[in-house]
Amino acid sequence: MELSKEEETIISLCKETKYRYGHRKIKELLKRNYQIKLNRNTVRMSKMFVGE
């Protein structure tokens, strides 16, 4: 299964922050650093896919 660009970015952010941030903080970092606006459920599901 291939990951989208957004999902890969979420996974890399989780790894960078050592999985300490929740979906709200990851969503804010996506918006601030990458200009990516996603629904919170999308961020949560991507984090669950990673295994958090």
LUMRO-680262 format. One line per 10 residues: number of its first residue (from 1); their letters; for each residue z, x, y of N, C-alpha, C. Coordinates in steps of 0.2 Angstrom, whole numbers, plus 5000, padded with zeros to 4 digits. Each point is the difference from the previous one (the first is absolute). Layout:
// residues N
NUM) a) Z X Y Z X Y Z X Y; ... .
***
This chain:
// residues 52
1) melskeeeti) 5000 5004 4994 5000 4996 5006 5000 5004 5006; 4995 4999 5005 5000 5004 5006 5004 4997 5005; 5003 5004 5004 5004 4998 5006 4996 5000 5006; 5002 4996 5004 4997 4999 5007 5003 5006 5004; 4997 5001 5006 5002 5005 5005 5007 4999 5002; 5001 4993 5001 5007 4998 5003 5005 5001 4994; 4999 4999 4994 5004 5001 4995 5002 5007 4999; 4995 5004 5000 5001 5008 5000 5004 5002 5006; 4999 4997 5005 5004 5002 5006 5008 4998 4999; 5001 4994 4998 5006 4998 4998 5004 5004 4995 .
11) islcketkyr) 4996 5002 4995 5003 5005 4995 5002 5006 5003; 4995 5003 5004 5002 5007 5003 5006 5000 5004; 5000 4994 5004 5006 4999 5005 5007 5000 4995; 4999 4996 4995 5006 5000 4996 5002 5006 4997; 4995 5004 4998 5002 5007 4997 5003 5005 5005; 4997 4999 5006 5002 5004 5006 5007 4999 5002; 5002 4994 4999 5007 4997 5002 5005 5000 4994; 4997 5002 4995 5004 5001 4994 5003 4993 4998; 4996 4995 5001 5001 4993 4998 5006 4997 5003; 5002 5002 5006 5006 4998 5003 4999 4994 5005 .
21) yghrkikell) 4994 4999 5002 4999 4995 5005 4997 4994 4996; 5002 4994 5003 4998 4993 4997 4994 4998 5003; 4998 4994 4998 4993 4998 5002 4999 4999 5008; 5006 4998 5003 5000 4999 5007 4998 5007 5004; 5004 5005 4998 4999 5007 5003 4993 5003 4999; 4998 4999 4993 4993 5002 4998 4995 4997 5004; 5000 4993 5001 4996 4996 5004 4999 5003 5007; 5006 5001 5003 5000 5003 5007 4997 5007 5001; 5001 5004 4995 4997 5006 5000 4992 5000 4999; 4998 4995 4996 4993 4999 4999 4997 4998 5007 .
31) krnyqiklnr) 5003 4995 5003 4998 4998 5007 5000 5005 5005; 5005 5004 5000 5001 5005 5005 4996 5006 4999; 4999 5003 4994 4997 5006 4999 4993 5000 4998; 4998 4994 4996 4994 4999 4998 4996 4994 5002; 5003 4997 5005 4997 4994 5003 4997 4995 4994; 5004 4999 4995 4999 4996 4995 5005 4994 5000; 4997 4994 5001 5004 4994 5000 5000 4996 4993; 5005 5000 4997 5000 4996 4993 5006 4995 5000; 4999 4995 4996 5005 4995 4999 5006 5004 4996; 5006 4997 5001 5006 5004 4997 4999 4999 4992 .
41) ntvrmskmfv) 4997 4994 4998 5000 4999 4992 4995 5006 4997; 4995 5001 5004 4995 5006 4998 5004 5006 4999; 5004 5002 5005 5004 5006 5000 5005 5000 4994; 5003 4994 4999 5005 5000 4995 4997 5000 4993; 4994 4997 4999 4996 5000 4993 4998 5008 4999; 4997 5003 5005 4998 5007 4999 5006 5004 4998; 5006 4999 5003 5006 5004 4999 5002 4999 4993; 4999 4994 4997 5002 4998 4993 4995 5003 4996; 4994 5001 5001 4995 5003 4996 5002 5007 4999; 5002 5003 5005 5002 5007 5000 5006 5001 4995 .
51) ge) 5004 4995 5000 5006 5000 4995 5007 5000 5003; 5000 4999 5007 5006 4999 5003 5004 4994 4999 .
***
